[in-house]
């Protein structure tokens, strides 16, 4: 099982994604979040075909469509973090830490 802990930024809302796959294709998801929009997305996203989702054009992914449907902020890092967890759970990439550090300079 892959566990992703996501701190989305200035909103200070925390999300945890657990992704697991026994066959390397179908990934079961459990998503818990402080964010009501992410919780709404999570209610519709409990299982996904990793091969179909990960090899689409980014604009055509179901996860980004759900993010738009539930009005996640356009720059929210949660949807892409879900995709990273799916990728690792399906053994299409090794699990590794990802981060974005934004700081005002000057």
N, C-alpha and C positions, 0 to 999 in steps of 0.2 A: 504494500500500500504506500502511496505517496501522500504526504501531508504538506500543504503549502499554507504558510501563515502570511497574510497580506495586510500591511499597513498602507492604506491608500493615499495618505498625504494629509493635507491641511484639514480635511473633513474629520480626521482622527477616528475614522470608523474601521474596525478590525474585521477581517474575514478569514475564515479557515476553510480550506478546500481539502477534502480527502478523496483520493481517486484510486481505484483498484480495478485490475483486470486479470482474469484468470486465463484468457486466451490471446491476449495481445491485440485484440480488436475492439471488443465491447468493453467500455469503461463505465463502472458504476461510480456515481458522484454523490458525496454528501457535503453540502455547503452550509455553513453557519456564518451569519454576519450581523453586525450591529446596524447595517444599512437596510432600510426597508425596501429600497429598490432591488438590492442584491438578493434579499430574501424572496422577493417576488420572482426574480429570475430563477433562483434555486428551486422553487416549487415546481417549475416546468422542466428542470434540467437534472434528472436523476440518473440517466443512462445515455450514452452516446457511442456511436460507431467512430472510433478514432481514425481509421483509414479515410472514411468519407469526410470527416470534419477537418482533418489536418492537411489534406491535399487539395482543398478548394482555394480559390482566390480569397484573400482576407475579407473582402466585401461580401462574399457569399456564405460565410460561416454562420451556422445556426446560433452560435454563442453571441456573436456580434449583433445578429438580428434580435435576439432576446434582450441584449443590453439596450438596444434602441427602443424596443417595445416597452421596456420598463423604465425608460428615461434615465439610464445611468449617465452621468456626466460624460461628455465626449472623450475627455482625456483620462477617465478612470482606468486604473491599471488592473482592476479585478478581472475583466473579461480575458485579457491576454494571459493573466496569471492562471486562470482556469485552463486555458489552452496549453500552457506549459505543463501543468499537472497531468493533463490527459496524455500529452506526449511522453512524459516520463513513465506514467502508469502502463502505457502500451509498449514500453521498452523501445520507443523510437528515438529516445535521447536519454542520456544519463541525467539523473537528478543533480542539479547544481543550483547554488544560490544565484539569484538575479537581483539587481537593485537599480534604483534611480535616485541619485542624490542631487537635489536642487538647492542651490544656495545663491543668494543675491551677492553680487560682487560690486565692490566700490561704493 
